[in-house]
Structures are given as C-alpha cells and as structure tokens.
Amino acid sequence: MDVREQICYSDAYARTVEARVAEVDESGEAPLIVLDRTVFYPGGGGQPSDRGLLLRADDGRTWTVRAARKSGRDIVHELEPGHGPPSPGDLLTVDLDWHRRYALMRTHTALHALCGVVWRDYGALVTGGNMEPGGGRMDFEFERMSGDLVDAIEATVNVELAHKRDVRVNVLPRAAAFAIPDLIRTRINLLPAGIEQIRTIEIVGLDLQADGGTHVANTREVGGIRVTGYESKGRINKRIRLELD
Ligand SMILES: [Zn+2]
C-alpha cells in the first residue's frame, strides 16, 4: 500500500500543501476523501481534528472539510455533505483553518506544561485530558489538590512558559521509549504491542510525554494561562481547567 504523507506529525507549522485525491468514498452521509499527502491533524490524544478547505487547481472549486480522522493508517477528510466530491487524481490545494489549529497547538502545549509542573512539583499522574481552541482540562490522580495549590500551579506554569523553553518532537523505537522513566507516567505501557515507533513531545527541561498531537515550537508562543476551575471527580481524581490568556 502507498505511504501517504502525514505532514502534521513532522511539521506542525505546515498549513497548506498541494495534493492529489487518492480515494473517494460517497457511501455515507458525508463524502470521505483520502489524499496522497495532507497537513490535516486527524484528532486524538484530546486534541480535536482540524477543519479547512480543499481547492481544485483546474476550476477553482472549493470544498469545506468539517472534520478529519484516522482510518487504518490513513487520514480521512470528511467533507460538508450536499456537494459532489472531487475525483480520484484531482490536484487540490489543502488549506487548514490555521487560526483554529494554531490556537489548538498553543492550548495543547499549555496543557503539557501543566502536566509537567503537576508531576515535578506534586508527583501527580495525569489520567486524561481534552481541549478546544483556547482552553482545555486535564485530570490527575491528585488527592491533596486544593484552591491554594491551584493558584500556585497557575503561577508556576506561567513562570515555566515564560522561560521560553523549546518544544521538541522525537520518534523513538519502542524499546528506547520504554527505557525513559518519565514516559511511564503517561501510561505509555498501555500502547498496543504492534506500535513500534513512539512519538514524544518534550518541553525541554520540564515535560516529556508520548503524544501524537501538534505543538508550538517554543513555550513563548503559548503566552500565559489562567486556571479557570478545578473540581473533584472522586477522592483521588481531580480536574484542572485552563484557558489561554
Ligand atoms: Zn498531549
């Protein structure tokens, strides 16, 4: 099977690319398109998929991509229904809704900075998370969390972001990734046995996680954050919400 280029994993800043239609599926309510290369992020790890446009070089016709997702090894683009899709072989310009994607990148990196601070300063494991452009939440095994602690965490995260830490993407063989003690806390051990390459996101000097998402290249791009709420989801499980300032 062809290897199709999935640019978001190596270059989060690529917002447009020329591509050919590889497959079209019109069997459902919304047409589904696979391209020979794409800049779309298909969603996962709490980060929603991208939205954007496809523009056909030949006649200038456009299609709105309302969502994307992973299907097998491919990234599938889901078009707005009601219009005939492009045809296999058509040459398209793929154009992300960059404003939204960049907000998601900043938000995602902010949430990792939060995880890094909560792990380093309190030893609390992250158990889950979710985000929208500009805000998100993380859940922790954090029995002694309190309002005072949350204020301290907010201040510390902002100090760390202001340190202008680089954010690096690495892809490691499975065995090498499992040898890194810090990765265990992100439940890397739950990854299916078939996955041989582990992608990691490192906020240099603060946080290292196995992660498939898109991030900014330096914490200065996040700016500051506000903790907008916290709640107990049980005796041990606590949720912290943050927004970009
Ligand atoms: Zn993440």
py3Dmol code that shows the C-alpha trace and the ligand (Angstrom):
import py3Dmol

protein = """\
ATOM      1  CA  MET A   1       0.000   0.000   0.000  1.00  0.00           C
ATOM      2  CA  ASP A   2       1.160   3.541  -0.752  1.00  0.00           C
ATOM      3  CA  VAL A   3       2.691   5.503   2.058  1.00  0.00           C
ATOM      4  CA  ARG A   4       0.782   8.748   2.239  1.00  0.00           C
ATOM      5  CA  GLU A   5       2.476  11.768   3.690  1.00  0.00           C
ATOM      6  CA  GLN A   6       1.074  12.935   7.039  1.00  0.00           C
ATOM      7  CA  ILE A   7       2.863  16.224   7.462  1.00  0.00           C
ATOM      8  CA  CYS A   8       1.280  17.333  10.754  1.00  0.00           C
ATOM      9  CA  TYR A   9       3.400  14.857  12.725  1.00  0.00           C
ATOM     10  CA  SER A  10       6.732  16.222  11.479  1.00  0.00           C
ATOM     11  CA  ASP A  11       5.853  19.871  10.747  1.00  0.00           C
ATOM     12  CA  ALA A  12       3.054  21.334  12.850  1.00  0.00           C
ATOM     13  CA  TYR A  13       3.507  24.705  11.100  1.00  0.00           C
ATOM     14  CA  ALA A  14       2.666  23.438   7.598  1.00  0.00           C
ATOM     15  CA  ARG A  15      -0.739  24.935   6.895  1.00  0.00           C
ATOM     16  CA  THR A  16      -1.082  24.252   3.167  1.00  0.00           C
ATOM     17  CA  VAL A  17       0.101  21.637   0.660  1.00  0.00           C
ATOM     18  CA  GLU A  18      -0.628  20.505  -2.903  1.00  0.00           C
ATOM     19  CA  ALA A  19      -2.084  17.009  -3.012  1.00  0.00           C
ATOM     20  CA  ARG A  20      -3.851  14.525  -5.263  1.00  0.00           C
ATOM     21  CA  VAL A  21      -7.066  12.747  -4.400  1.00  0.00           C
ATOM     22  CA  ALA A  22      -6.236   9.088  -3.765  1.00  0.00           C
ATOM     23  CA  GLU A  23      -9.597   7.674  -2.664  1.00  0.00           C
ATOM     24  CA  VAL A  24     -13.195   8.882  -2.527  1.00  0.00           C
ATOM     25  CA  ASP A  25     -15.977   7.240  -0.517  1.00  0.00           C
ATOM     26  CA  GLU A  26     -19.518   8.504  -1.168  1.00  0.00           C
ATOM     27  CA  SER A  27     -21.342   5.695   0.615  1.00  0.00           C
ATOM     28  CA  GLY A  28     -22.195   7.701   3.745  1.00  0.00           C
ATOM     29  CA  GLU A  29     -23.926  11.000   4.502  1.00  0.00           C
ATOM     30  CA  ALA A  30     -20.708  12.985   4.108  1.00  0.00           C
ATOM     31  CA  PRO A  31     -18.165  12.311   1.342  1.00  0.00           C
ATOM     32  CA  LEU A  32     -14.839  10.973   2.642  1.00  0.00           C
ATOM     33  CA  ILE A  33     -11.553  11.763   0.881  1.00  0.00           C
ATOM     34  CA  VAL A  34      -8.042  10.344   1.254  1.00  0.00           C
ATOM     35  CA  LEU A  35      -5.214  12.434  -0.234  1.00  0.00           C
ATOM     36  CA  ASP A  36      -1.699  11.398  -1.189  1.00  0.00           C
ATOM     37  CA  ARG A  37      -0.460  13.978   1.336  1.00  0.00           C
ATOM     38  CA  THR A  38      -2.117  16.239   3.857  1.00  0.00           C
ATOM     39  CA  VAL A  39      -1.476  18.810   6.576  1.00  0.00           C
ATOM     40  CA  PHE A  40      -4.646  17.882   8.491  1.00  0.00           C
ATOM     41  CA  TYR A  41      -4.397  16.503  12.032  1.00  0.00           C
ATOM     42  CA  PRO A  42      -6.913  13.669  12.370  1.00  0.00           C
ATOM     43  CA  GLY A  43      -7.688  14.211  16.062  1.00  0.00           C
ATOM     44  CA  GLY A  44      -6.587  12.146  19.043  1.00  0.00           C
ATOM     45  CA  GLY A  45      -4.962  12.496  22.448  1.00  0.00           C
ATOM     46  CA  GLY A  46      -7.589  15.051  23.460  1.00  0.00           C
ATOM     47  CA  GLN A  47      -6.853  17.358  20.506  1.00  0.00           C
ATOM     48  CA  PRO A  48      -9.779  17.761  18.071  1.00  0.00           C
ATOM     49  CA  SER A  49      -9.220  17.264  14.353  1.00  0.00           C
ATOM     50  CA  ASP A  50      -8.564  20.162  12.021  1.00  0.00           C
ATOM     51  CA  ARG A  51     -11.008  21.869   9.728  1.00  0.00           C
ATOM     52  CA  GLY A  52     -10.276  23.642   6.472  1.00  0.00           C
ATOM     53  CA  LEU A  53     -10.700  23.818   2.711  1.00  0.00           C
ATOM     54  CA  LEU A  54      -9.780  21.910  -0.411  1.00  0.00           C
ATOM     55  CA  LEU A  55      -9.336  23.999  -3.583  1.00  0.00           C
ATOM     56  CA  ARG A  56      -9.195  22.324  -7.012  1.00  0.00           C
ATOM     57  CA  ALA A  57      -6.470  23.790  -9.228  1.00  0.00           C
ATOM     58  CA  ASP A  58      -8.369  23.153 -12.509  1.00  0.00           C
ATOM     59  CA  ASP A  59     -11.535  25.140 -11.915  1.00  0.00           C
ATOM     60  CA  GLY A  60     -11.154  26.883  -8.558  1.00  0.00           C
ATOM     61  CA  ARG A  61     -13.930  24.855  -6.968  1.00  0.00           C
ATOM     62  CA  THR A  62     -13.702  24.521  -3.169  1.00  0.00           C
ATOM     63  CA  TRP A  63     -14.896  22.016  -0.577  1.00  0.00           C
ATOM     64  CA  THR A  64     -15.167  22.512   3.171  1.00  0.00           C
ATOM     65  CA  VAL A  65     -13.514  19.836   5.307  1.00  0.00           C
ATOM     66  CA  ARG A  66     -15.578  19.718   8.503  1.00  0.00           C
ATOM     67  CA  ALA A  67     -13.515  17.038  10.292  1.00  0.00           C
ATOM     68  CA  ALA A  68     -10.746  14.517   9.795  1.00  0.00           C
ATOM     69  CA  ARG A  69      -9.980  11.195  11.413  1.00  0.00           C
ATOM     70  CA  LYS A  70      -7.663   8.231  11.304  1.00  0.00           C
ATOM     71  CA  SER A  71      -8.898   5.184   9.422  1.00  0.00           C
ATOM     72  CA  GLY A  72      -6.395   2.363   9.458  1.00  0.00           C
ATOM     73  CA  ARG A  73      -3.149   4.101   8.553  1.00  0.00           C
ATOM     74  CA  ASP A  74      -4.832   6.847   6.524  1.00  0.00           C
ATOM     75  CA  ILE A  75      -6.112  10.289   7.408  1.00  0.00           C
ATOM     76  CA  VAL A  76      -9.659  10.644   6.087  1.00  0.00           C
ATOM     77  CA  HIS A  77     -11.115  14.093   5.326  1.00  0.00           C
ATOM     78  CA  GLU A  78     -14.850  14.429   5.895  1.00  0.00           C
ATOM     79  CA  LEU A  79     -16.455  16.960   3.541  1.00  0.00           C
ATOM     80  CA  GLU A  80     -19.574  19.056   4.106  1.00  0.00           C
ATOM     81  CA  PRO A  81     -22.395  16.941   2.611  1.00  0.00           C
ATOM     82  CA  GLY A  82     -24.573  18.108  -0.276  1.00  0.00           C
ATOM     83  CA  HIS A  83     -21.915  18.687  -2.923  1.00  0.00           C
ATOM     84  CA  GLY A  84     -20.315  16.158  -5.238  1.00  0.00           C
ATOM     85  CA  PRO A  85     -16.769  15.416  -4.080  1.00  0.00           C
ATOM     86  CA  PRO A  86     -13.624  15.807  -6.192  1.00  0.00           C
ATOM     87  CA  SER A  87     -12.480  12.784  -8.193  1.00  0.00           C
ATOM     88  CA  PRO A  88      -9.507  10.470  -7.712  1.00  0.00           C
ATOM     89  CA  GLY A  89      -6.461  12.055  -9.346  1.00  0.00           C
ATOM     90  CA  ASP A  90      -7.688  15.656  -8.964  1.00  0.00           C
ATOM     91  CA  LEU A  91      -4.987  18.116  -7.920  1.00  0.00           C
ATOM     92  CA  LEU A  92      -6.020  20.119  -4.846  1.00  0.00           C
ATOM     93  CA  THR A  93      -4.637  22.765  -2.555  1.00  0.00           C
ATOM     94  CA  VAL A  94      -5.166  21.625   1.040  1.00  0.00           C
ATOM     95  CA  ASP A  95      -5.682  24.582   3.348  1.00  0.00           C
ATOM     96  CA  LEU A  96      -6.068  24.330   7.131  1.00  0.00           C
ATOM     97  CA  ASP A  97      -8.187  26.636   9.248  1.00  0.00           C
ATOM     98  CA  TRP A  98      -4.888  27.880  10.654  1.00  0.00           C
ATOM     99  CA  HIS A  99      -6.336  30.275  13.206  1.00  0.00           C
ATOM    100  CA  ARG A 100      -8.101  27.344  14.879  1.00  0.00           C
ATOM    101  CA  ARG A 101      -5.179  24.906  14.532  1.00  0.00           C
ATOM    102  CA  TYR A 102      -2.663  27.372  15.951  1.00  0.00           C
ATOM    103  CA  ALA A 103      -4.928  28.003  18.952  1.00  0.00           C
ATOM    104  CA  LEU A 104      -5.063  24.218  19.459  1.00  0.00           C
ATOM    105  CA  MET A 105      -1.257  23.984  19.269  1.00  0.00           C
ATOM    106  CA  ARG A 106      -0.866  26.696  21.906  1.00  0.00           C
ATOM    107  CA  THR A 107      -3.534  25.066  24.080  1.00  0.00           C
ATOM    108  CA  HIS A 108      -2.010  21.602  23.765  1.00  0.00           C
ATOM    109  CA  THR A 109       1.456  22.801  24.748  1.00  0.00           C
ATOM    110  CA  ALA A 110      -0.044  24.730  27.690  1.00  0.00           C
ATOM    111  CA  LEU A 111      -1.682  21.526  28.931  1.00  0.00           C
ATOM    112  CA  HIS A 112       1.636  19.665  28.715  1.00  0.00           C
ATOM    113  CA  ALA A 113       3.291  22.454  30.697  1.00  0.00           C
ATOM    114  CA  LEU A 114       0.564  21.985  33.321  1.00  0.00           C
ATOM    115  CA  CYS A 115       1.251  18.230  33.394  1.00  0.00           C
ATOM    116  CA  GLY A 116       4.969  18.869  33.729  1.00  0.00           C
ATOM    117  CA  VAL A 117       4.528  21.208  36.700  1.00  0.00           C
ATOM    118  CA  VAL A 118       1.999  18.975  38.476  1.00  0.00           C
ATOM    119  CA  TRP A 119       4.262  15.931  38.051  1.00  0.00           C
ATOM    120  CA  ARG A 120       7.506  17.683  39.002  1.00  0.00           C
ATOM    121  CA  ASP A 121       6.154  19.617  41.994  1.00  0.00           C
ATOM    122  CA  TYR A 122       3.452  17.258  43.315  1.00  0.00           C
ATOM    123  CA  GLY A 123       4.174  13.845  41.769  1.00  0.00           C
ATOM    124  CA  ALA A 124       0.621  13.616  40.420  1.00  0.00           C
ATOM    125  CA  LEU A 125      -0.099  11.409  37.413  1.00  0.00           C
ATOM    126  CA  VAL A 126      -2.233  12.605  34.529  1.00  0.00           C
ATOM    127  CA  THR A 127      -5.161  10.332  33.712  1.00  0.00           C
ATOM    128  CA  GLY A 128      -6.819  12.149  30.820  1.00  0.00           C
ATOM    129  CA  GLY A 129      -7.480  15.425  29.101  1.00  0.00           C
ATOM    130  CA  ASN A 130      -9.416  17.254  26.459  1.00  0.00           C
ATOM    131  CA  MET A 131      -9.236  20.607  24.693  1.00  0.00           C
ATOM    132  CA  GLU A 132     -10.896  23.103  22.418  1.00  0.00           C
ATOM    133  CA  PRO A 133      -9.121  26.015  20.738  1.00  0.00           C
ATOM    134  CA  GLY A 134      -8.042  28.294  23.607  1.00  0.00           C
ATOM    135  CA  GLY A 135      -8.913  26.097  26.579  1.00  0.00           C
ATOM    136  CA  GLY A 136      -8.876  22.617  27.989  1.00  0.00           C
ATOM    137  CA  ARG A 137      -8.821  20.366  31.027  1.00  0.00           C
ATOM    138  CA  MET A 138      -6.557  17.742  32.494  1.00  0.00           C
ATOM    139  CA  ASP A 139      -7.430  15.045  35.037  1.00  0.00           C
ATOM    140  CA  PHE A 140      -4.900  13.969  37.641  1.00  0.00           C
ATOM    141  CA  GLU A 141      -4.518  11.433  40.421  1.00  0.00           C
ATOM    142  CA  PHE A 142      -4.047  14.266  42.869  1.00  0.00           C
ATOM    143  CA  GLU A 143      -5.634  13.565  46.227  1.00  0.00           C
ATOM    144  CA  ARG A 144      -4.406  16.677  48.050  1.00  0.00           C
ATOM    145  CA  MET A 145      -5.320  19.278  45.446  1.00  0.00           C
ATOM    146  CA  SER A 146      -6.895  22.464  46.853  1.00  0.00           C
ATOM    147  CA  GLY A 147      -7.739  26.003  45.769  1.00  0.00           C
ATOM    148  CA  ASP A 148      -4.465  27.321  47.190  1.00  0.00           C
ATOM    149  CA  LEU A 149      -2.479  24.713  45.338  1.00  0.00           C
ATOM    150  CA  VAL A 150      -4.283  25.554  42.106  1.00  0.00           C
ATOM    151  CA  ASP A 151      -3.265  29.219  42.430  1.00  0.00           C
ATOM    152  CA  ALA A 152       0.345  28.156  42.983  1.00  0.00           C
ATOM    153  CA  ILE A 153       0.181  25.823  39.988  1.00  0.00           C
ATOM    154  CA  GLU A 154      -1.141  28.599  37.746  1.00  0.00           C
ATOM    155  CA  ALA A 155       1.704  30.901  38.794  1.00  0.00           C
ATOM    156  CA  THR A 156       4.326  28.201  38.278  1.00  0.00           C
ATOM    157  CA  VAL A 157       3.027  27.214  34.844  1.00  0.00           C
ATOM    158  CA  ASN A 158       3.223  30.854  33.764  1.00  0.00           C
ATOM    159  CA  VAL A 159       6.806  31.101  35.024  1.00  0.00           C
ATOM    160  CA  GLU A 160       7.726  27.953  33.072  1.00  0.00           C
ATOM    161  CA  LEU A 161       6.065  29.199  29.872  1.00  0.00           C
ATOM    162  CA  ALA A 162       7.930  32.494  30.204  1.00  0.00           C
ATOM    163  CA  HIS A 163      11.230  30.580  30.327  1.00  0.00           C
ATOM    164  CA  LYS A 164      10.930  30.247  26.529  1.00  0.00           C
ATOM    165  CA  ARG A 165      11.504  26.527  26.576  1.00  0.00           C
ATOM    166  CA  ASP A 166      11.904  24.766  23.237  1.00  0.00           C
ATOM    167  CA  VAL A 167       9.339  22.090  22.399  1.00  0.00           C
ATOM    168  CA  ARG A 168      10.784  19.111  20.505  1.00  0.00           C
ATOM    169  CA  VAL A 169       9.241  16.234  18.591  1.00  0.00           C
ATOM    170  CA  ASN A 170      11.085  12.899  18.605  1.00  0.00           C
ATOM    171  CA  VAL A 171      10.241   9.492  17.196  1.00  0.00           C
ATOM    172  CA  LEU A 172      11.848   6.619  19.098  1.00  0.00           C
ATOM    173  CA  PRO A 173      11.892   2.856  18.696  1.00  0.00           C
ATOM    174  CA  ARG A 174       9.549   1.274  21.229  1.00  0.00           C
ATOM    175  CA  ALA A 175      12.334  -0.208  23.370  1.00  0.00           C
ATOM    176  CA  ALA A 176      14.132   3.140  23.645  1.00  0.00           C
ATOM    177  CA  ALA A 177      10.914   4.907  24.633  1.00  0.00           C
ATOM    178  CA  PHE A 178      10.140   2.334  27.312  1.00  0.00           C
ATOM    179  CA  ALA A 179      13.616   2.884  28.784  1.00  0.00           C
ATOM    180  CA  ILE A 180      12.745   6.519  29.641  1.00  0.00           C
ATOM    181  CA  PRO A 181      11.350   6.531  33.197  1.00  0.00           C
ATOM    182  CA  ASP A 182       9.429   9.790  32.703  1.00  0.00           C
ATOM    183  CA  LEU A 183       7.325   8.306  29.942  1.00  0.00           C
ATOM    184  CA  ILE A 184       5.801   5.678  32.197  1.00  0.00           C
ATOM    185  CA  ARG A 185       3.577   8.234  33.891  1.00  0.00           C
ATOM    186  CA  THR A 186       1.770   8.982  30.633  1.00  0.00           C
ATOM    187  CA  ARG A 187       0.693   5.345  30.506  1.00  0.00           C
ATOM    188  CA  ILE A 188       2.928   4.502  27.596  1.00  0.00           C
ATOM    189  CA  ASN A 189       2.583   0.919  28.844  1.00  0.00           C
ATOM    190  CA  LEU A 190      -0.999   0.954  27.563  1.00  0.00           C
ATOM    191  CA  LEU A 191       0.151   1.398  23.961  1.00  0.00           C
ATOM    192  CA  PRO A 192      -0.754  -1.602  21.789  1.00  0.00           C
ATOM    193  CA  ALA A 193       2.042  -4.113  21.245  1.00  0.00           C
ATOM    194  CA  GLY A 194       2.001  -3.542  17.467  1.00  0.00           C
ATOM    195  CA  ILE A 195       3.216   0.053  17.725  1.00  0.00           C
ATOM    196  CA  GLU A 196       6.965   0.010  17.039  1.00  0.00           C
ATOM    197  CA  GLN A 197       7.647   3.743  16.895  1.00  0.00           C
ATOM    198  CA  ILE A 198       6.778   6.063  19.753  1.00  0.00           C
ATOM    199  CA  ARG A 199       6.426   9.783  19.099  1.00  0.00           C
ATOM    200  CA  THR A 200       7.304  12.011  22.017  1.00  0.00           C
ATOM    201  CA  ILE A 201       6.817  15.696  22.790  1.00  0.00           C
ATOM    202  CA  GLU A 202       9.449  17.258  25.021  1.00  0.00           C
ATOM    203  CA  ILE A 203       9.167  20.669  26.629  1.00  0.00           C
ATOM    204  CA  VAL A 204      12.880  20.895  27.236  1.00  0.00           C
ATOM    205  CA  GLY A 205      13.642  20.924  30.937  1.00  0.00           C
ATOM    206  CA  LEU A 206      10.014  20.492  32.001  1.00  0.00           C
ATOM    207  CA  ASP A 207       7.987  17.688  30.427  1.00  0.00           C
ATOM    208  CA  LEU A 208       8.298  14.605  28.244  1.00  0.00           C
ATOM    209  CA  GLN A 209       5.301  12.615  27.031  1.00  0.00           C
ATOM    210  CA  ALA A 210       4.361  10.097  24.404  1.00  0.00           C
ATOM    211  CA  ASP A 211       1.974  12.141  22.270  1.00  0.00           C
ATOM    212  CA  GLY A 212       0.545  12.318  18.758  1.00  0.00           C
ATOM    213  CA  GLY A 213      -0.591  15.939  18.782  1.00  0.00           C
ATOM    214  CA  THR A 214       0.594  19.210  17.261  1.00  0.00           C
ATOM    215  CA  HIS A 215       2.512  21.689  19.414  1.00  0.00           C
ATOM    216  CA  VAL A 216       4.156  25.084  19.169  1.00  0.00           C
ATOM    217  CA  ALA A 217       7.962  25.123  18.860  1.00  0.00           C
ATOM    218  CA  ASN A 218       8.613  27.223  21.963  1.00  0.00           C
ATOM    219  CA  THR A 219       6.598  27.963  25.105  1.00  0.00           C
ATOM    220  CA  ARG A 220       6.849  31.710  24.388  1.00  0.00           C
ATOM    221  CA  GLU A 221       4.205  31.143  21.696  1.00  0.00           C
ATOM    222  CA  VAL A 222       1.724  29.962  24.313  1.00  0.00           C
ATOM    223  CA  GLY A 223       1.874  33.253  26.205  1.00  0.00           C
ATOM    224  CA  GLY A 224       0.209  32.978  29.615  1.00  0.00           C
ATOM    225  CA  ILE A 225      -2.575  30.806  31.010  1.00  0.00           C
ATOM    226  CA  ARG A 226      -5.353  31.196  33.564  1.00  0.00           C
ATOM    227  CA  VAL A 227      -6.652  28.329  35.654  1.00  0.00           C
ATOM    228  CA  THR A 228     -10.410  28.799  35.333  1.00  0.00           C
ATOM    229  CA  GLY A 229     -11.608  25.982  37.534  1.00  0.00           C
ATOM    230  CA  TYR A 230     -10.924  22.758  39.321  1.00  0.00           C
ATOM    231  CA  GLU A 231     -13.182  20.046  40.592  1.00  0.00           C
ATOM    232  CA  SER A 232     -13.103  16.696  42.308  1.00  0.00           C
ATOM    233  CA  LYS A 233     -14.033  13.704  40.218  1.00  0.00           C
ATOM    234  CA  GLY A 234     -13.738  11.479  43.281  1.00  0.00           C
ATOM    235  CA  ARG A 235     -11.452  11.295  46.297  1.00  0.00           C
ATOM    236  CA  ILE A 236      -8.303  10.969  44.206  1.00  0.00           C
ATOM    237  CA  ASN A 237      -9.201  12.143  40.714  1.00  0.00           C
ATOM    238  CA  LYS A 238      -9.160  15.921  40.233  1.00  0.00           C
ATOM    239  CA  ARG A 239      -9.733  18.042  37.179  1.00  0.00           C
ATOM    240  CA  ILE A 240      -7.998  21.336  36.381  1.00  0.00           C
ATOM    241  CA  ARG A 241      -9.315  23.633  33.644  1.00  0.00           C
ATOM    242  CA  LEU A 242      -7.219  26.306  31.969  1.00  0.00           C
ATOM    243  CA  GLU A 243      -7.584  28.951  29.294  1.00  0.00           C
ATOM    244  CA  LEU A 244      -5.029  30.832  27.259  1.00  0.00           C
ATOM    245  CA  ASP A 245      -4.686  34.417  28.411  1.00  0.00           C
TER     246      ASP A 245
END
"""
ligand_1 = """\
1
ZN
Zn -0.812 15.798 24.550
"""
view = py3Dmol.view(width=600, height=400)
view.addModel(protein, "pdb")
view.setStyle({"model": 0}, {"cartoon": {"style": "trace"}})
view.addModel(ligand_1, "xyz")
view.setStyle({"model": 1}, {"stick": {}})
view.zoomTo()
view.show()
